[in-house]
Amino acid sequence: MYHDRKMKKWRPFASMPEQYIGLQEVMNKQLEVPQPLLTEEQMEQINFTLIEALHTNKQVYLTYYKNGQRITETGFIQFVDSLGNLFVFIDEIFELKNKMRLSELIDVRFV
């Protein structure tokens, strides 16, 4: 009576992937922050900084709100459309064009 059995390594969450996904969602929810409300003065300052960065081709730190998180990236402003609520920036790391809504911006500062 010989049985060929393979030894299985115990993986606590692998047996219940739905539970693992649920736990990951709970942990991500705890890290979320509400989108900050900007004053009229802060929005004007962001707009001025964007326009200056566009015309001088200076590098900026962009802080924006996305999916419950504050994200900061470094890049160059390529296009600003205040009426259309859009801007385009090229990130420093991957040199990719990113189109974003102006309403997602929290802060813009020169590097």
N, CA, C and O atoms as a GROMACS GRO file, in nm:
protein
  444
    1MET      N    1   0.082  -0.119   0.000
    1MET     CA    2   0.000   0.000   0.000
    1MET      C    3   0.087   0.125   0.000
    1MET      O    4   0.110   0.187   0.104
    2TYR      N    5   0.132   0.159  -0.114
    2TYR     CA    6   0.217   0.277  -0.128
    2TYR      C    7   0.137   0.384  -0.203
    2TYR      O    8   0.087   0.359  -0.312
    3HIS      N    9   0.125   0.503  -0.144
    3HIS     CA   10   0.054   0.614  -0.208
    3HIS      C   11   0.155   0.724  -0.236
    3HIS      O   12   0.232   0.764  -0.149
    4ASP      N   13   0.152   0.771  -0.358
    4ASP     CA   14   0.241   0.880  -0.397
    4ASP      C   15   0.172   1.012  -0.368
    4ASP      O   16   0.081   1.054  -0.440
    5ARG      N   17   0.214   1.075  -0.265
    5ARG     CA   18   0.154   1.204  -0.227
    5ARG      C   19   0.260   1.313  -0.234
    5ARG      O   20   0.375   1.294  -0.196
    6LYS      N   21   0.217   1.425  -0.284
    6LYS     CA   22   0.307   1.541  -0.284
    6LYS      C   23   0.278   1.626  -0.162
    6LYS      O   24   0.163   1.643  -0.122
    7MET      N   25   0.380   1.675  -0.107
    7MET     CA   26   0.366   1.761   0.009
    7MET      C   27   0.321   1.899  -0.039
    7MET      O   28   0.385   1.956  -0.127
    8LYS      N   29   0.214   1.953   0.016
    8LYS     CA   30   0.165   2.085  -0.021
    8LYS      C   31   0.202   2.183   0.088
    8LYS      O   32   0.185   2.157   0.207
    9LYS      N   33   0.252   2.296   0.045
    9LYS     CA   34   0.288   2.400   0.140
    9LYS      C   35   0.160   2.476   0.177
    9LYS      O   36   0.079   2.508   0.090
   10TRP      N   37   0.144   2.504   0.302
   10TRP     CA   38   0.026   2.573   0.349
   10TRP      C   39   0.035   2.721   0.317
   10TRP      O   40   0.131   2.788   0.355
   11ARG      N   41  -0.063   2.771   0.247
   11ARG     CA   42  -0.071   2.913   0.215
   11ARG      C   43  -0.207   2.962   0.265
   11ARG      O   44  -0.309   2.931   0.203
   12PRO      N   45  -0.209   3.036   0.374
   12PRO     CA   46  -0.335   3.068   0.442
   12PRO      C   47  -0.438   3.140   0.355
   12PRO      O   48  -0.557   3.110   0.364
   13PHE      N   49  -0.396   3.235   0.270
   13PHE     CA   50  -0.493   3.310   0.192
   13PHE      C   51  -0.512   3.255   0.052
   13PHE      O   52  -0.609   3.290  -0.016
   14ALA      N   53  -0.423   3.169   0.008
   14ALA     CA   54  -0.437   3.114  -0.126
   14ALA      C   55  -0.558   3.023  -0.138
   14ALA      O   56  -0.614   3.007  -0.246
   15SER      N   57  -0.597   2.964  -0.027
   15SER     CA   58  -0.713   2.876  -0.030
   15SER      C   59  -0.844   2.954  -0.035
   15SER      O   60  -0.948   2.899  -0.070
   16MET      N   61  -0.837   3.081  -0.001
   16MET     CA   62  -0.957   3.165  -0.002
   16MET      C   63  -0.928   3.297  -0.074
   16MET      O   64  -0.916   3.400  -0.008
   17PRO      N   65  -0.915   3.295  -0.206
   17PRO     CA   66  -0.878   3.417  -0.277
   17PRO      C   67  -0.979   3.531  -0.258
   17PRO      O   68  -0.941   3.648  -0.259
   18GLU      N   69  -1.107   3.496  -0.242
   18GLU     CA   70  -1.207   3.601  -0.223
   18GLU      C   71  -1.181   3.676  -0.092
   18GLU      O   72  -1.196   3.798  -0.086
   19GLN      N   73  -1.143   3.602   0.011
   19GLN     CA   74  -1.116   3.664   0.139
   19GLN      C   75  -0.991   3.753   0.129
   19GLN      O   76  -0.988   3.863   0.184
   20TYR      N   77  -0.889   3.704   0.059
   20TYR     CA   78  -0.767   3.783   0.041
   20TYR      C   79  -0.798   3.913  -0.032
   20TYR      O   80  -0.749   4.019   0.007
   21ILE      N   81  -0.879   3.907  -0.137
   21ILE     CA   82  -0.916   4.026  -0.213
   21ILE      C   83  -0.995   4.121  -0.124
   21ILE      O   84  -0.973   4.242  -0.127
   22GLY      N   85  -1.086   4.066  -0.045
   22GLY     CA   86  -1.164   4.149   0.047
   22GLY      C   87  -1.078   4.219   0.150
   22GLY      O   88  -1.098   4.336   0.178
   23LEU      N   89  -0.981   4.147   0.206
   23LEU     CA   90  -0.889   4.207   0.304
   23LEU      C   91  -0.806   4.317   0.240
   23LEU      O   92  -0.782   4.421   0.301
   24GLN      N   93  -0.760   4.294   0.117
   24GLN     CA   94  -0.680   4.395   0.046
   24GLN      C   95  -0.763   4.521   0.023
   24GLN      O   96  -0.712   4.632   0.037
   25GLU      N   97  -0.890   4.505  -0.012
   25GLU     CA   98  -0.977   4.620  -0.032
   25GLU      C   99  -0.997   4.698   0.097
   25GLU      O  100  -0.997   4.821   0.096
   26VAL      N  101  -1.013   4.628   0.208
   26VAL     CA  102  -1.030   4.694   0.338
   26VAL      C  103  -0.904   4.774   0.374
   26VAL      O  104  -0.913   4.888   0.419
   27MET      N  105  -0.788   4.713   0.352
   27MET     CA  106  -0.662   4.783   0.383
   27MET      C  107  -0.646   4.906   0.294
   27MET      O  108  -0.604   5.011   0.341
   28ASN      N  109  -0.680   4.895   0.164
   28ASN     CA  110  -0.670   5.009   0.074
   28ASN      C  111  -0.766   5.120   0.114
   28ASN      O  112  -0.732   5.238   0.104
   29LYS      N  113  -0.886   5.084   0.158
   29LYS     CA  114  -0.986   5.184   0.201
   29LYS      C  115  -0.934   5.263   0.321
   29LYS      O  116  -0.959   5.383   0.332
   30GLN      N  117  -0.862   5.197   0.411
   30GLN     CA  118  -0.809   5.265   0.529
   30GLN      C  119  -0.703   5.367   0.492
   30GLN      O  120  -0.682   5.463   0.567
   31LEU      N  121  -0.636   5.349   0.380
   31LEU     CA  122  -0.531   5.441   0.338
   31LEU      C  123  -0.586   5.561   0.259
   31LEU      O  124  -0.514   5.658   0.236
   32GLU      N  125  -0.712   5.554   0.219
   32GLU     CA  126  -0.771   5.661   0.139
   32GLU      C  127  -0.786   5.788   0.221
   32GLU      O  128  -0.811   5.785   0.341
   33VAL      N  129  -0.768   5.900   0.151
   33VAL     CA  130  -0.789   6.032   0.212
   33VAL      C  131  -0.892   6.106   0.126
   33VAL      O  132  -0.899   6.084   0.005
   34PRO      N  133  -0.972   6.193   0.188
   34PRO     CA  134  -1.068   6.270   0.108
   34PRO      C  135  -0.996   6.373   0.022
   34PRO      O  136  -0.888   6.421   0.057
   35GLN      N  137  -1.057   6.408  -0.092
   35GLN     CA  138  -0.997   6.508  -0.179
   35GLN      C  139  -1.004   6.644  -0.112
   35GLN      O  140  -1.112   6.688  -0.072
   36PRO      N  141  -0.890   6.711  -0.099
   36PRO     CA  142  -0.890   6.842  -0.034
   36PRO      C  143  -0.966   6.945  -0.119
   36PRO      O  144  -0.960   6.942  -0.242
   37LEU      N  145  -1.036   7.035  -0.053
   37LEU     CA  146  -1.104   7.144  -0.120
   37LEU      C  147  -1.010   7.264  -0.122
   37LEU      O  148  -0.958   7.304  -0.018
   38LEU      N  149  -0.989   7.319  -0.240
   38LEU     CA  150  -0.898   7.432  -0.254
   38LEU      C  151  -0.975   7.563  -0.252
   38LEU      O  152  -1.089   7.570  -0.299
   39THR      N  153  -0.912   7.666  -0.197
   39THR     CA  154  -0.972   7.800  -0.199
   39THR      C  155  -0.954   7.858  -0.339
   39THR      O  156  -0.876   7.808  -0.419
   40GLU      N  157  -1.026   7.963  -0.365
   40GLU     CA  158  -1.015   8.033  -0.495
   40GLU      C  159  -0.872   8.083  -0.515
   40GLU      O  160  -0.818   8.077  -0.626
   41GLU      N  161  -0.811   8.131  -0.408
   41GLU     CA  162  -0.672   8.181  -0.414
   41GLU      C  163  -0.574   8.068  -0.449
   41GLU      O  164  -0.483   8.088  -0.529
   42GLN      N  165  -0.593   7.951  -0.388
   42GLN     CA  166  -0.505   7.837  -0.418
   42GLN      C  167  -0.519   7.793  -0.564
   42GLN      O  168  -0.420   7.760  -0.629
   43MET      N  169  -0.643   7.793  -0.614
   43MET     CA  170  -0.665   7.755  -0.754
   43MET      C  171  -0.601   7.855  -0.850
   43MET      O  172  -0.545   7.815  -0.952
   44GLU      N  173  -0.608   7.983  -0.818
   44GLU     CA  174  -0.544   8.086  -0.900
   44GLU      C  175  -0.393   8.068  -0.900
   44GLU      O  176  -0.328   8.078  -1.004
   45GLN      N  177  -0.336   8.041  -0.782
   45GLN     CA  178  -0.191   8.021  -0.771
   45GLN      C  179  -0.147   7.902  -0.855
   45GLN      O  180  -0.046   7.908  -0.924
   46ILE      N  181  -0.223   7.791  -0.849
   46ILE     CA  182  -0.192   7.673  -0.929
   46ILE      C  183  -0.196   7.708  -1.077
   46ILE      O  184  -0.108   7.668  -1.153
   47ASN      N  185  -0.298   7.784  -1.118
   47ASN     CA  186  -0.310   7.823  -1.258
   47ASN      C  187  -0.192   7.909  -1.303
   47ASN      O  188  -0.137   7.888  -1.411
   48PHE      N  189  -0.152   8.006  -1.221
   48PHE     CA  190  -0.037   8.091  -1.255
   48PHE      C  191   0.090   8.008  -1.267
   48PHE      O  192   0.169   8.027  -1.359
   49THR      N  193   0.111   7.917  -1.173
   49THR     CA  194   0.231   7.833  -1.175
   49THR      C  195   0.232   7.743  -1.298
   49THR      O  196   0.337   7.725  -1.361
   50LEU      N  197   0.117   7.687  -1.334
   50LEU     CA  198   0.109   7.604  -1.455
   50LEU      C  199   0.145   7.683  -1.580
   50LEU      O  200   0.222   7.637  -1.664
   51ILE      N  201   0.088   7.802  -1.592
   51ILE     CA  202   0.114   7.886  -1.710
   51ILE      C  203   0.262   7.926  -1.716
   51ILE      O  204   0.323   7.922  -1.823
   52GLU      N  205   0.319   7.963  -1.602
   52GLU     CA  206   0.461   8.000  -1.600
   52GLU      C  207   0.548   7.880  -1.636
   52GLU      O  208   0.645   7.894  -1.711
   53ALA      N  209   0.515   7.763  -1.581
   53ALA     CA  210   0.592   7.642  -1.612
   53ALA      C  211   0.582   7.606  -1.759
   53ALA      O  212   0.678   7.558  -1.819
   54LEU      N  213   0.465   7.629  -1.818
   54LEU     CA  214   0.445   7.601  -1.960
   54LEU      C  215   0.533   7.692  -2.046
   54LEU      O  216   0.599   7.644  -2.138
   55HIS      N  217   0.534   7.821  -2.015
   55HIS     CA  218   0.608   7.917  -2.097
   55HIS      C  219   0.759   7.916  -2.074
   55HIS      O  220   0.836   7.949  -2.164
   56THR      N  221   0.803   7.877  -1.955
   56THR     CA  222   0.946   7.877  -1.926
   56THR      C  223   1.008   7.738  -1.935
   56THR      O  224   1.130   7.723  -1.928
   57ASN      N  225   0.923   7.636  -1.952
   57ASN     CA  226   0.966   7.496  -1.959
   57ASN      C  227   1.044   7.454  -1.834
   57ASN      O  228   1.140   7.377  -1.841
   58LYS      N  229   1.001   7.508  -1.719
   58LYS     CA  230   1.061   7.469  -1.591
   58LYS      C  231   0.995   7.342  -1.539
   58LYS      O  232   0.876   7.318  -1.561
   59GLN      N  233   1.074   7.263  -1.471
   59GLN     CA  234   1.025   7.139  -1.413
   59GLN      C  235   0.944   7.170  -1.286
   59GLN      O  236   0.977   7.261  -1.210
   60VAL      N  237   0.835   7.092  -1.265
   60VAL     CA  238   0.749   7.115  -1.150
   60VAL      C  239   0.720   6.985  -1.075
   60VAL      O  240   0.730   6.875  -1.130
   61TYR      N  241   0.685   7.002  -0.947
   61TYR     CA  242   0.626   6.894  -0.868
   61TYR      C  243   0.476   6.910  -0.880
   61TYR      O  244   0.422   7.016  -0.848
   62LEU      N  245   0.408   6.808  -0.926
   62LEU     CA  246   0.263   6.809  -0.935
   62LEU      C  247   0.208   6.717  -0.827
   62LEU      O  248   0.245   6.600  -0.820
   63THR      N  249   0.120   6.769  -0.744
   63THR     CA  250   0.051   6.685  -0.646
   63THR      C  251  -0.094   6.682  -0.688
   63THR      O  252  -0.159   6.787  -0.701
   64TYR      N  253  -0.146   6.562  -0.708
   64TYR     CA  254  -0.284   6.549  -0.752
   64TYR      C  255  -0.354   6.438  -0.676
   64TYR      O  256  -0.290   6.356  -0.610
   65TYR      N  257  -0.486   6.437  -0.686
   65TYR     CA  258  -0.570   6.342  -0.614
   65TYR      C  259  -0.623   6.240  -0.713
   65TYR      O  260  -0.682   6.276  -0.816
   66LYS      N  261  -0.601   6.112  -0.682
   66LYS     CA  262  -0.652   6.006  -0.770
   66LYS      C  263  -0.682   5.882  -0.687
   66LYS      O  264  -0.598   5.836  -0.609
   67ASN      N  265  -0.802   5.829  -0.703
   67ASN     CA  266  -0.845   5.707  -0.635
   67ASN      C  267  -0.820   5.710  -0.484
   67ASN      O  268  -0.772   5.612  -0.426
   68GLY      N  269  -0.852   5.822  -0.421
   68GLY     CA  270  -0.840   5.831  -0.276
   68GLY      C  271  -0.699   5.854  -0.225
   68GLY      O  272  -0.674   5.842  -0.105
   69GLN      N  273  -0.607   5.888  -0.314
   69GLN     CA  274  -0.468   5.908  -0.271
   69GLN      C  275  -0.412   6.038  -0.326
   69GLN      O  276  -0.450   6.085  -0.434
   70ARG      N  277  -0.319   6.094  -0.251
   70ARG     CA  278  -0.243   6.211  -0.298
   70ARG      C  279  -0.116   6.159  -0.362
   70ARG      O  280  -0.040   6.084  -0.300
   71ILE      N  281  -0.093   6.197  -0.487
   71ILE     CA  282   0.022   6.148  -0.561
   71ILE      C  283   0.105   6.268  -0.605
   71ILE      O  284   0.050   6.368  -0.652
   72THR      N  285   0.236   6.259  -0.588
   72THR     CA  286   0.326   6.366  -0.633
   72THR      C  287   0.420   6.311  -0.738
   72THR      O  288   0.483   6.207  -0.719
   73GLU      N  289   0.429   6.382  -0.849
   73GLU     CA  290   0.519   6.344  -0.957
   73GLU      C  291   0.598   6.467  -1.001
   73GLU      O  292   0.558   6.581  -0.976
   74THR      N  293   0.709   6.443  -1.066
   74THR     CA  294   0.790   6.550  -1.121
   74THR      C  295   0.779   6.544  -1.272
   74THR      O  296   0.784   6.436  -1.331
   75GLY      N  297   0.765   6.661  -1.334
   75GLY     CA  298   0.754   6.661  -1.479
   75GLY      C  299   0.751   6.800  -1.537
   75GLY      O  300   0.780   6.899  -1.469
   76PHE      N  301   0.716   6.806  -1.666
   76PHE     CA  302   0.710   6.932  -1.740
   76PHE      C  303   0.569   6.950  -1.794
   76PHE      O  304   0.507   6.855  -1.842
   77ILE      N  305   0.518   7.073  -1.786
   77ILE     CA  306   0.386   7.104  -1.838
   77ILE      C  307   0.399   7.124  -1.989
   77ILE      O  308   0.486   7.197  -2.035
   78GLN      N  309   0.311   7.058  -2.064
   78GLN     CA  310   0.315   7.070  -2.209
   78GLN      C  311   0.196   7.148  -2.265
   78GLN      O  312   0.207   7.212  -2.370
   79PHE      N  313   0.083   7.143  -2.196
   79PHE     CA  314  -0.038   7.206  -2.248
   79PHE      C  315  -0.132   7.235  -2.131
   79PHE      O  316  -0.145   7.155  -2.039
   80VAL      N  317  -0.198   7.353  -2.136
   80VAL     CA  318  -0.296   7.388  -2.034
   80VAL      C  319  -0.419   7.444  -2.104
   80VAL      O  320  -0.409   7.535  -2.187
   81ASP      N  321  -0.536   7.389  -2.071
   81ASP     CA  322  -0.664   7.437  -2.123
   81ASP      C  323  -0.754   7.465  -2.004
   81ASP      O  324  -0.825   7.377  -1.957
   82SER      N  325  -0.751   7.590  -1.956
   82SER     CA  326  -0.828   7.627  -1.838
   82SER      C  327  -0.978   7.613  -1.861
   82SER      O  328  -1.051   7.569  -1.772
   83LEU      N  329  -1.024   7.650  -1.979
   83LEU     CA  330  -1.167   7.640  -2.008
   83LEU      C  331  -1.214   7.496  -2.019
   83LEU      O  332  -1.325   7.463  -1.979
   84GLY      N  333  -1.129   7.410  -2.072
   84GLY     CA  334  -1.162   7.269  -2.086
   84GLY      C  335  -1.127   7.187  -1.963
   84GLY      O  336  -1.151   7.066  -1.961
   85ASN      N  337  -1.071   7.252  -1.861
   85ASN     CA  338  -1.034   7.187  -1.735
   85ASN      C  339  -0.933   7.074  -1.756
   85ASN      O  340  -0.939   6.972  -1.688
   86LEU      N  341  -0.840   7.092  -1.850
   86LEU     CA  342  -0.740   6.990  -1.879
   86LEU      C  343  -0.600   7.047  -1.882
   86LEU      O  344  -0.580   7.166  -1.907
   87PHE      N  345  -0.504   6.960  -1.854
   87PHE     CA  346  -0.364   6.995  -1.879
   87PHE      C  347  -0.290   6.866  -1.913
   87PHE      O  348  -0.334   6.756  -1.881
   88VAL      N  349  -0.176   6.883  -1.978
   88VAL     CA  350  -0.093   6.770  -2.017
   88VAL      C  351   0.045   6.793  -1.960
   88VAL      O  352   0.102   6.901  -1.975
   89PHE      N  353   0.100   6.691  -1.894
   89PHE     CA  354   0.237   6.700  -1.846
   89PHE      C  355   0.313   6.575  -1.887
   89PHE      O  356   0.256   6.468  -1.909
   90ILE      N  357   0.444   6.591  -1.896
   90ILE     CA  358   0.533   6.480  -1.929
   90ILE      C  359   0.608   6.446  -1.802
   90ILE      O  360   0.682   6.529  -1.748
   91ASP      N  361   0.590   6.322  -1.755
   91ASP     CA  362   0.656   6.285  -1.629
   91ASP      C  363   0.805   6.262  -1.653
   91ASP      O  364   0.848   6.222  -1.761
   92GLU      N  365   0.882   6.290  -1.549
   92GLU     CA  366   1.027   6.286  -1.558
   92GLU      C  367   1.081   6.143  -1.573
   92GLU      O  368   1.180   6.123  -1.643
   93ILE      N  369   1.018   6.046  -1.511
   93ILE     CA  370   1.073   5.911  -1.507
   93ILE      C  371   1.056   5.837  -1.639
   93ILE      O  372   1.153   5.788  -1.696
   94PHE      N  373   0.931   5.829  -1.688
   94PHE     CA  374   0.905   5.751  -1.808
   94PHE      C  375   0.892   5.837  -1.934
   94PHE      O  376   0.883   5.784  -2.045
   95GLU      N  377   0.891   5.970  -1.916
   95GLU     CA  378   0.875   6.065  -2.025
   95GLU      C  379   0.748   6.038  -2.105
   95GLU      O  380   0.748   6.046  -2.228
   96LEU      N  381   0.641   6.005  -2.033
   96LEU     CA  382   0.511   5.979  -2.096
   96LEU      C  383   0.422   6.101  -2.081
   96LEU      O  384   0.429   6.172  -1.981
   97LYS      N  385   0.337   6.124  -2.182
   97LYS     CA  386   0.238   6.230  -2.173
   97LYS      C  387   0.122   6.184  -2.088
   97LYS      O  388   0.069   6.075  -2.107
   98ASN      N  389   0.083   6.268  -1.994
   98ASN     CA  390  -0.029   6.238  -1.906
   98ASN      C  391  -0.132   6.349  -1.918
   98ASN      O  392  -0.101   6.466  -1.892
   99LYS      N  393  -0.252   6.313  -1.956
   99LYS     CA  394  -0.361   6.411  -1.963
   99LYS      C  395  -0.440   6.401  -1.833
   99LYS      O  396  -0.475   6.292  -1.788
  100MET      N  397  -0.468   6.518  -1.775
  100MET     CA  398  -0.533   6.518  -1.644
  100MET      C  399  -0.627   6.637  -1.632
  100MET      O  400  -0.611   6.738  -1.700
  101ARG      N  401  -0.725   6.624  -1.544
  101ARG     CA  402  -0.816   6.735  -1.516
  101ARG      C  403  -0.752   6.832  -1.418
  101ARG      O  404  -0.684   6.792  -1.324
  102LEU      N  405  -0.773   6.959  -1.443
  102LEU     CA  406  -0.721   7.061  -1.351
  102LEU      C  407  -0.783   7.045  -1.212
  102LEU      O  408  -0.720   7.078  -1.111
  103SER      N  409  -0.905   6.996  -1.206
  103SER     CA  410  -0.974   6.981  -1.077
  103SER      C  411  -0.911   6.872  -0.991
  103SER      O  412  -0.940   6.866  -0.871
  104GLU      N  413  -0.826   6.786  -1.048
  104GLU     CA  414  -0.757   6.684  -0.970
  104GLU      C  415  -0.631   6.737  -0.903
  104GLU      O  416  -0.577   6.673  -0.813
  105LEU      N  417  -0.583   6.853  -0.947
  105LEU     CA  418  -0.460   6.911  -0.891
  105LEU      C  419  -0.482   6.961  -0.750
  105LEU      O  420  -0.584   7.022  -0.719
  106ILE      N  421  -0.383   6.935  -0.667
  106ILE     CA  422  -0.384   6.984  -0.530
  106ILE      C  423  -0.279   7.093  -0.513
  106ILE      O  424  -0.301   7.193  -0.444
  107ASP      N  425  -0.164   7.073  -0.579
  107ASP     CA  426  -0.054   7.169  -0.565
  107ASP      C  427   0.042   7.156  -0.682
  107ASP      O  428   0.060   7.047  -0.737
  108VAL      N  429   0.103   7.267  -0.720
  108VAL     CA  430   0.207   7.271  -0.823
  108VAL      C  431   0.317   7.362  -0.773
  108VAL      O  432   0.292   7.477  -0.735
  109ARG      N  433   0.439   7.310  -0.772
  109ARG     CA  434   0.555   7.390  -0.727
  109ARG      C  435   0.672   7.365  -0.819
  109ARG      O  436   0.686   7.257  -0.877
  110PHE      N  437   0.757   7.467  -0.831
  110PHE     CA  438   0.878   7.452  -0.911
  110PHE      C  439   0.980   7.367  -0.836
  110PHE      O  440   0.991   7.373  -0.714
  111VAL      N  441   1.052   7.288  -0.912
  111VAL     CA  442   1.155   7.199  -0.853
  111VAL      C  443   1.271   7.283  -0.806
  111VAL      O  444   1.369   7.230  -0.754
   0.00000   0.00000   0.00000
